[in-house]
Amino acid sequence: MSVNPISPTLDLDARGKHHGFLRLPYSRNDSAWGSVMIPITVIANGEGPTALLTGGNHGDEYEGPIALQALSWEIQPEDVSGRVIIVPYMNYPAFRTGTRVSPIDQVNLNRAFPGRPDGTVSQKIAHYFADVLVPMADIVLDYHSGGKTLDFLPYAAAHYLDDKDQQAKCVEAVRAFGAPYTMMMLEIDSVGMFDTTVEGQGKVFVTTELGGGGTATARSAEIAMRGARNVLRHAGILSGQIDCPEDSVMLDMPDGDCFHFATRDGLMHPLADLGDQVKAGQPIAQIWPPDRTGVAPVEVMANRDGVIAARHFPGLIQSGDCVAVIATL
C-alpha cells in the first residue's frame, strides 16, 4: 500500500503552541524538488478532546481562513484543555489563486475524499486529512461560504445522518456555534465530500455557509470567529460561556426541491433577496437573453414555501447553475 508523502514540519502531539506546515513534495517545471506548504498550527495543553478546525477547502471562501488565522494567533496553550489543530488553508493551491478548485490538477478538494496517497495533489491532501488528521479529532469544524458564485444567509449546519445519536451530537455543536441561522441539510452531491468522510468516521461535525461573493465582511468574519470559540467551549477545550448574541433561526433543507437551477444562459434578474419568504409557484428570478432585446425572460418559480437561503451571485448565469436555494422554516 502506498504511503502518503505529506509530512508535518511540527510534532502534532507536542504540548504548547507550534506553527508549521504540512509539506507535500510536488515536482514541477519551476521547482524540480518543490513542495506545497500548507500552514498548520497545533495548540495543546493538558487532557481533553481534540478539535480539527479547517478553512479554505475551497480557495475562494474567506471567512474560515480569516477566523482561523486570528485564532491561531490569539489562542494560547494555557487557554486550552486538550488540543486544537488549525488549518486555515486546507486547499492551499486554490487559496493562493482565489479559485474554487486547485489550479494544479483542477480537482475540487471537497469532492476528492477520501483521496489517494498516490493520486494527484488534491487527492493526496484529501487522503492525509482523512487518514491522519480526522482520526485524531473528536470534533471537526469545516468553514464554507458561497465563494465567487453563490451568496448565503449566514448559517451553521448539520446533516441528516443514519446514526441519530451522532446526528444529535452534531446538532448540539451546530447550535453552540451560534450563527444567525441554523440549518439541517440534505446534501444533493455528497459523494467525495470532507463532510461525508468525517461523519463516516463517527465524528461530531459542524459546517457553515457564511456569506459569499468571493469576499468576507466584518459581520461574516465576526460570526466565524465567535462560532469557532463557541464550538471549542462546547467541546470543553476552551473555558467560558458560549456567546450567542441573538437567537438562531432554525431552517431545513430536506430534499432536492429546495434547489432551483437555470435552464438557459443569460442576465439574472432576482425577484427575491436572501432572507425573503416566498410561496410555492411564486417567481423568484427572471433570466433575460444575453444577446438581444424583445424576447421574454425565462421565469424561475419557487418549488416550495420557504426562505431564500442562497442565491446565484454574479449577474450572468449559465444553464445548469444554481439560481437559488429555498429552505423551510
C-alpha positions in Angstrom: 0.0 0.0 0.0 1.3 3.5 -0.9 2.2 5.8 2.0 1.0 9.4 1.9 4.0 11.7 1.1 2.8 14.6 3.2 4.9 15.1 6.3 4.3 17.7 9.1 7.2 20.0 10.0 6.0 20.0 13.6 5.1 17.4 16.2 1.3 17.0 16.1 1.4 15.6 19.6 3.7 18.1 21.3 2.4 20.3 24.2 2.4 24.0 23.7 1.8 26.1 20.7 3.5 25.3 17.4 3.3 26.7 13.9 4.5 24.8 10.9 3.5 23.2 7.6 2.1 20.1 6.0 4.8 19.6 3.3 3.7 17.8 0.2 6.5 17.1 -2.4 5.5 18.5 -5.8 7.9 18.4 -8.6 7.0 20.9 -11.3 8.5 22.9 -14.1 9.7 25.8 -11.9 10.8 23.7 -9.0 12.2 20.2 -9.6 12.2 19.3 -5.9 9.4 21.7 -4.9 6.7 21.3 -2.3 3.2 22.5 -1.5 3.5 24.0 2.0 0.1 24.0 3.8 0.2 26.2 7.0 -0.9 24.4 10.3 -1.0 25.4 13.9 -1.3 22.9 16.8 -2.1 24.2 20.4 -2.1 21.5 23.1 -2.3 21.5 26.9 -3.4 19.0 29.5 -6.0 16.3 29.0 -9.1 16.8 26.8 -10.6 16.3 23.4 -9.1 17.3 20.0 -10.7 19.7 17.7 -9.8 20.0 14.0 -10.6 23.4 12.5 -10.3 23.8 8.7 -10.9 26.6 6.2 -10.1 27.1 2.6 -11.5 23.8 1.5 -12.5 25.9 -1.5 -9.9 28.6 -2.3 -12.4 31.5 -2.9 -14.1 31.3 0.5 -12.6 33.6 3.2 -14.5 33.6 6.5 -12.8 30.4 7.6 -9.2 31.5 6.7 -9.8 34.8 8.5 -11.2 33.2 11.6 -8.5 30.5 11.8 -5.6 32.9 11.2 -7.0 35.0 14.1 -7.5 32.0 16.4 -4.1 30.5 15.7 -2.5 33.9 16.7 -4.7 34.6 19.7 -5.3 31.2 21.5 -2.5 30.3 24.0 -1.8 26.9 25.4 -2.9 27.9 28.9 -6.4 28.6 27.3 -6.7 25.0 26.2 -7.7 21.7 27.8 -6.9 19.2 25.1 -5.7 20.0 21.6 -6.7 22.3 18.7 -5.4 21.6 15.2 -5.9 24.6 12.9 -5.5 24.5 9.1 -6.7 27.9 7.7 -6.0 27.0 4.0 -6.8 23.3 3.5 -6.7 23.6 -0.3 -3.6 25.8 -0.3 -3.0 25.9 -4.0 -6.6 27.0 -4.7 -6.4 29.6 -1.8 -3.4 31.2 -3.4 -5.2 31.7 -6.7 -8.6 32.5 -5.2 -10.3 29.7 -7.1 -12.8 27.0 -6.0 -10.7 24.1 -7.4 -7.0 23.6 -7.4 -5.1 25.2 -10.2 -2.6 22.3 -10.2 -5.0 19.4 -11.0 -8.4 21.1 -11.5 -9.8 18.9 -8.7 -12.5 20.1 -6.3 -11.0 19.1 -3.0 -14.4 18.8 -1.4 -15.3 16.1 -3.9 -12.0 14.2 -3.7 -12.3 12.4 -0.3 -11.2 10.0 1.0 -8.5 10.7 -1.5 -5.5 8.6 -2.6 -1.9 8.6 -1.3 -0.6 8.0 -4.8 -3.1 10.4 -6.6 -3.0 14.0 -7.7 -2.0 16.8 -5.4 -5.6 17.3 -4.3 -6.2 13.6 -3.8 -3.0 13.4 -1.6 -4.2 16.3 0.5 -7.6 14.7 0.9 -6.1 11.4 1.9 -3.8 12.9 4.5 -6.7 14.7 6.2 -8.9 11.6 6.0 -6.2 9.1 7.1 -4.2 11.2 9.6 -5.9 14.3 10.9 -9.6 13.3 11.1 -8.8 10.2 13.1 -7.1 12.4 15.7 -10.1 14.6 16.2 -13.2 14.3 18.3 -14.9 17.3 16.7 -14.4 18.9 13.3 -15.4 22.4 12.2 -15.0 23.0 8.4 -15.8 26.5 7.2 -17.6 27.3 3.9 -19.2 30.2 2.2 -20.5 30.8 -1.3 -17.3 31.7 -2.9 -17.4 33.7 -6.1 -20.7 32.2 -7.5 -23.1 32.0 -4.5 -24.2 34.1 -1.6 -25.8 32.6 1.6 -27.6 33.5 4.7 -25.0 33.1 7.4 -25.7 29.6 8.9 -24.0 26.7 10.6 -25.3 23.3 9.5 -25.6 19.7 10.5 -26.6 16.8 8.1 -29.3 14.2 8.4 -27.4 11.0 9.4 -28.4 7.4 9.7 -26.9 7.4 13.2 -29.4 9.5 15.1 -27.2 9.7 18.2 -24.3 11.1 16.2 -26.7 13.5 14.4 -28.0 14.8 17.7 -24.4 15.5 18.9 -23.7 17.3 15.6 -26.9 19.4 16.0 -25.8 20.3 19.6 -22.5 21.5 18.3 -24.1 23.4 15.4 -26.4 25.2 17.8 -23.4 26.1 20.0 -21.7 27.7 17.0 -24.4 30.4 17.4 -24.8 31.6 13.8 -27.8 33.8 12.9 -29.3 30.8 11.2 -29.0 27.1 11.9 -29.6 24.6 9.1 -30.4 20.9 8.8 -29.1 19.9 5.4 -29.6 17.0 3.0 -26.7 17.2 0.5 -27.6 16.6 -3.2 -23.9 15.9 -4.1 -22.3 14.2 -1.0 -20.0 11.7 -2.8 -16.4 12.6 -2.1 -17.1 15.4 0.4 -15.0 16.0 3.5 -18.3 16.1 5.4 -19.1 12.6 4.4 -15.7 11.3 5.4 -15.7 13.0 8.8 -19.2 11.8 9.6 -18.4 8.3 8.3 -15.6 8.1 11.0 -18.2 8.9 13.6 -17.0 12.4 14.5 -19.0 15.4 15.6 -19.1 17.6 12.5 -20.0 21.3 12.0 -20.0 23.1 8.7 -21.1 26.6 7.7 -22.1 28.8 4.9 -21.4 32.4 6.0 -21.8 34.7 3.0 -20.3 34.7 -0.4 -19.4 36.7 -3.5 -15.7 35.8 -3.2 -15.1 38.0 -0.2 -15.8 38.4 3.5 -17.5 41.2 5.5 -16.8 42.4 9.0 -20.0 40.7 10.2 -19.4 37.4 8.5 -15.8 37.3 9.8 -17.0 38.0 13.3 -19.6 35.3 13.1 -16.9 32.9 12.0 -14.5 33.8 14.9 -17.2 33.8 17.6 -18.5 30.5 16.3 -15.2 28.7 16.5 -14.7 29.8 20.0 -18.2 28.7 20.9 -17.6 25.2 19.4 -14.4 24.9 21.3 -16.2 25.9 24.5 -18.9 23.4 23.7 -16.3 20.7 23.3 -14.7 21.6 26.7 -11.4 22.7 25.1 -11.9 26.4 25.9 -13.4 27.7 29.2 -16.1 30.2 29.4 -19.7 30.6 28.4 -21.0 30.2 24.9 -21.6 33.6 23.3 -24.8 33.8 21.3 -25.9 37.4 20.9 -29.1 36.5 19.1 -31.5 33.6 18.8 -30.6 31.4 15.8 -33.4 30.9 13.3 -33.9 27.2 12.5 -34.0 26.3 8.8 -34.4 23.0 7.0 -33.2 21.7 3.6 -35.0 18.3 3.5 -34.8 17.4 -0.2 -33.8 18.3 -3.8 -36.8 20.5 -4.3 -35.0 23.2 -2.2 -32.6 23.7 -5.2 -33.5 25.8 -8.2 -31.5 25.7 -11.4 -31.2 27.8 -14.6 -32.4 26.3 -17.8 -30.8 28.9 -20.1 -27.8 31.3 -20.2 -28.5 35.0 -19.6 -28.8 38.0 -17.4 -30.2 37.1 -14.0 -32.9 39.4 -12.5 -33.5 38.4 -8.9 -37.1 38.9 -7.7 -36.5 37.8 -4.1 -33.5 38.5 -1.9 -31.7 36.5 0.8 -34.0 36.1 3.8 -37.2 36.8 1.9 -40.1 34.5 2.5 -41.6 33.1 -0.7 -44.6 30.9 -1.7 -44.6 27.8 -4.0 -45.2 28.9 -7.5 -44.0 32.5 -6.9 -41.4 33.8 -9.4 -38.1 34.2 -7.6 -36.0 35.2 -10.6 -36.1 36.0 -14.3 -33.3 35.2 -16.8 -33.1 37.7 -19.7 -31.5 36.8 -23.0 -27.8 37.9 -23.1 -27.8 38.7 -26.8 -31.0 40.5 -27.9 -34.0 42.6 -26.8 -37.6 41.9 -27.5 -37.6 38.4 -26.1 -39.5 37.4 -22.9 -37.4 36.3 -19.9 -37.5 32.8 -18.6 -39.1 32.8 -15.1 -37.8 30.6 -12.3 -40.6 29.6 -9.9 -40.4 28.6 -6.3 -40.8 24.9 -5.8 -42.0 25.3 -2.2 -42.9 27.7 0.5 -39.8 28.9 2.5 -37.0 31.4 2.8 -34.4 32.3 0.2 -31.2 30.8 1.9 -28.8 31.1 -1.1 -28.7 32.8 -4.4 -26.6 32.9 -7.5 -24.1 35.8 -7.1 -22.7 37.0 -10.5 -25.1 38.9 -12.7 -24.7 36.5 -15.6 -25.9 32.9 -15.2 -25.4 29.7 -17.3 -27.8 26.9 -17.9 -27.3 24.4 -15.1 -26.2 27.0 -12.5 -28.0 27.1 -9.1 -30.3 30.1 -9.1 -31.4 29.9 -5.5 -32.0 27.6 -2.6 -35.2 27.8 -0.6 -35.1 26.5 3.0 -38.2 25.8 5.1 -38.8 27.4 8.5 
